Amino acid sequence: MMDLANLARLVQMAVEDEPPPALREWCGDQYRPYYHLLHLLALHTEHACVELGVEKGRGSFGMCLAGRDVWAMDTTRRPAVGIMERDFPNFHYLELPSLPPPGQVKGPVGVLHVDTEHSYSMAREEFWAYKQFMVPGSVACFDDTHAMEWGVAHFVVTLPWPTIFDDRLHSCGYAVVLYDGER
């Protein structure tokens, strides 16, 4: 089960180590270390992963490379999604809003990546809606914590679980929260 020391180690590895070549190639000049972190987190869970806000699928790609089932939601289907569906039978794209959680996502979820509109209220609503699928040792990741006047960061600091903020993962801010059980 994931603990804070292992989570910190994975964050450091994501920043310092080279990602898998396929991930680097998929991301191209848009690569950020948090894609590597998502890959590493997926390697360290036996559960499914969920990505809210897929865009071109860079985060989903990293988690799919780890062999996990990935449930990915976005309201805009981009061409990269079709490539991922073709290449990864474990990739499940739903062209839907992130809320409410679709019935296809049942849990448990080992990695939750929150990356939609980057506001306090959306991060809050998405996290609490998907928390029902998380189990002790699950990790919730929040992108763009500095966007919209630090809205996502302001939400993340309200959570009672161990948290790591590390701007080396993404220059616009990134946070990882270790869900270690009810509080």
matplotlib code that plots the C-alpha trace (Angstrom):
import matplotlib.pyplot as plt

x = [0.0, 1.2, 2.5, 3.8, 7.5, 6.9, 4.8, 7.6, 10.1, 7.9, 7.6, 11.4, 11.8, 9.3, 11.3, 14.8, 14.5, 13.8, 10.3, 9.7, 10.7, 7.2, 5.8, 8.4, 7.6, 3.8, 4.1, 6.7, 7.4, 4.4, 6.1, 6.0, 7.3, 3.8, 3.1, 5.9, 4.5, 1.1, 2.9, 4.8, 1.7, -0.2, 2.7, 2.3, -1.4, -3.5, -6.6, -8.0, -7.0, -9.3, -8.4, -10.8, -9.9, -8.0, -7.1, -4.6, -4.3, -0.8, -1.7, -3.9, -1.1, 1.4, -1.1, -2.1, 1.6, 1.7, -1.0, -3.8, -7.4, -7.8, -11.2, -10.9, -13.5, -13.6, -16.3, -14.1, -12.9, -9.5, -7.8, -5.3, -8.1, -8.8, -5.1, -5.1, -8.3, -6.7, -3.4, -4.6, -7.5, -7.2, -8.1, -11.8, -12.7, -16.1, -17.0, -18.9, -18.6, -16.7, -19.8, -21.6, -19.3, -20.5, -21.8, -19.0, -16.5, -17.1, -13.8, -11.7, -9.6, -5.9, -5.1, -7.4, -6.1, -8.2, -7.4, -10.5, -11.3, -8.8, -11.2, -11.7, -15.3, -14.7, -11.7, -13.9, -16.9, -14.8, -12.7, -15.7, -17.7, -14.9, -13.6, -16.3, -14.1, -10.8, -9.4, -6.6, -3.4, -5.1, -3.6, -5.5, -3.4, -4.4, -3.0, -2.6, -2.8, -1.7, -4.4, -7.4, -5.9, -4.6, -8.2, -7.2, -4.4, -6.9, -9.1, -6.3, -5.2, -8.7, -8.2, -7.2, -4.9, -1.1, -0.3, 2.8, 2.9, 5.8, 6.1, 8.9, 6.1, 4.4, 5.3, 1.7, 1.6, 0.9, -0.3, -0.6, -2.8, -2.5, -5.9, -5.0, -8.6, -11.5, -10.8]
y = [0.0, 3.5, 5.6, 9.1, 8.1, 6.0, 8.8, 11.3, 8.9, 8.5, 12.3, 12.6, 9.8, 11.5, 14.7, 13.2, 10.1, 9.7, 8.6, 5.5, 6.4, 5.8, 8.3, 10.9, 10.4, 10.6, 13.8, 15.5, 19.0, 19.0, 16.5, 17.4, 15.3, 14.8, 12.5, 10.3, 10.5, 9.2, 6.3, 5.5, 5.8, 3.4, 0.9, 1.0, 0.3, -2.7, -0.6, 1.3, 4.9, 7.8, 10.9, 13.9, 16.2, 14.1, 16.8, 14.9, 11.9, 12.4, 11.4, 8.6, 7.3, 7.1, 5.2, 2.9, 2.1, 0.8, -1.7, -0.3, 0.1, 3.8, 5.5, 8.9, 11.6, 14.8, 16.7, 17.2, 14.1, 14.8, 12.6, 11.2, 9.5, 7.2, 6.3, 5.4, 3.3, 1.4, 0.8, 0.3, -2.1, -0.9, 2.7, 3.5, 7.0, 8.5, 11.7, 13.0, 15.7, 14.5, 14.9, 13.0, 10.0, 7.7, 4.3, 2.6, 3.7, 1.3, 1.4, 0.9, 3.6, 3.8, 7.0, 9.9, 12.7, 16.0, 18.2, 19.9, 23.6, 24.3, 26.1, 25.7, 24.6, 22.1, 20.5, 20.2, 18.7, 16.3, 15.1, 14.5, 12.8, 10.3, 9.9, 7.2, 4.9, 5.5, 3.1, 3.6, 4.0, 5.7, 9.0, 12.0, 14.3, 17.9, 19.8, 23.5, 24.4, 28.0, 28.6, 30.8, 32.6, 29.4, 27.9, 24.3, 24.8, 26.5, 23.5, 20.9, 22.5, 21.9, 18.1, 16.3, 13.8, 14.0, 16.2, 17.0, 20.2, 20.2, 22.7, 20.7, 18.4, 21.2, 24.9, 25.9, 23.9, 20.3, 18.5, 14.9, 13.8, 10.4, 9.1, 6.9, 6.3, 8.2, 11.0]
z = [0.0, -0.8, 2.1, 2.2, 2.0, -1.1, -2.6, -2.0, -3.6, -6.7, -7.0, -6.9, -9.4, -11.7, -11.6, -11.8, -13.9, -17.6, -18.4, -20.6, -24.2, -25.5, -23.0, -23.9, -27.6, -27.1, -25.2, -27.4, -26.5, -24.1, -21.8, -18.1, -15.2, -13.9, -16.8, -15.6, -12.0, -13.3, -14.9, -11.7, -9.6, -12.0, -11.7, -7.9, -7.7, -8.6, -9.1, -12.1, -12.8, -13.6, -15.6, -15.6, -18.4, -21.1, -23.6, -25.9, -23.5, -22.2, -18.6, -19.7, -22.0, -19.0, -16.9, -19.8, -20.3, -16.8, -17.8, -15.7, -16.8, -17.4, -17.4, -19.0, -19.4, -21.4, -23.4, -26.4, -28.3, -29.9, -32.6, -30.1, -28.3, -31.3, -31.4, -27.7, -28.1, -30.9, -29.2, -25.6, -24.9, -21.2, -22.2, -21.8, -23.1, -22.2, -24.1, -21.1, -18.5, -15.4, -13.2, -12.1, -12.2, -15.0, -14.1, -16.0, -13.2, -10.3, -8.4, -6.6, -8.1, -7.3, -9.1, -9.7, -11.9, -11.6, -14.6, -15.9, -15.4, -12.6, -10.3, -6.5, -7.0, -9.8, -8.1, -4.9, -6.7, -8.7, -5.8, -3.5, -6.3, -7.1, -3.5, -3.1, -5.4, -3.5, -1.1, 1.5, -0.5, -3.5, -4.7, -6.1, -8.4, -9.1, -12.0, -12.5, -8.8, -9.5, -12.2, -11.6, -8.6, -7.0, -6.9, -7.0, -4.4, -2.1, -2.4, -1.9, 1.4, 2.8, 2.5, 5.7, 4.0, 3.5, 0.5, -1.6, -3.6, -6.1, -8.9, -10.5, -11.8, -13.6, -13.6, -13.2, -10.0, -9.1, -6.0, -4.9, -2.1, -0.4, 0.6, 3.6, 4.9, 6.4, 8.7]

ax = plt.figure().add_subplot(projection="3d")
ax.plot(x, y, z, "-o")
ax.set_aspect("equal")
plt.show()
